[in-house]
């Protein structure tokens, strides 16, 4: 059911998960703030590969900052929605500070070494060589540190478990769109729901979306009043994406913050 706190408005919604260019978020996704001199952002993004496995890539950046908004899955405990444009711009996450020649990345019984990219000023595994993790795996990132630069530190996060959607069907006009998925028993996770479509119908691609930040409780109903343009859009342009995300933060000292975010998504295509 749509909660009383859910809201719809026609506003632009930025990307929420980490990267130096996408720190600031809204609609309850970044309720914590910290004033720091050094900031580290570890972003692990994945796609569901099976009910218990996901294929992922990791990117790590360090940079100087003043007050930053920190995405926090803990605080996402209400359901909120907005209409937003679909941003099709391709962007590359870059950093500014160095923290050693490489960053250690361990998960389950596996280990990776994320080398430093002197062009993009970041650490990452090769995009063409993603890694596969399983439910229950915990990512542990070890930063060797550099002077000057970001200090030595270690942080971990349980990797986000794949989202398994239920039977999601395009509703008839006047009915709600019922979305179900396998809920998490972990109260530190949250869900992003993105329903994309073409508006106007003459658009050749999905240029608009209903973007919701939700509790990870396994069910949500988009009201019929929000679905007018979605239902009018050509079927080939309509998709639904569910993303589960989980975060952790480490305040190394009163001027240094390290943050890690794990997210995994599943896309549903409608006939």
Beta strands, then each sheet from edge to edge (+ up, - down):
strand 1: 32-35
strand 2: 38-48
strand 3: 53-64
strand 4: 67-70
strand 5: 80-85
strand 6: 102-107
strand 7: 110-117
strand 8: 122-124
strand 9: 131-134
strand 10: 138-143
strand 11: 153-158
strand 12: 177-180
strand 13: 189-197
strand 14: 208-215
strand 15: 219-222
strand 16: 239-253
strand 17: 256-269
sheet 1: 1+ 4-
sheet 2: 5+ 14- 13+ 16- 17+ 2+ 3- 8+ 7- 6+ 10- 11+
sheet 3: 5+ 14- 13+ 16- 17+ 2+ 3- 9+
sheet 4: 12+ 15-
end
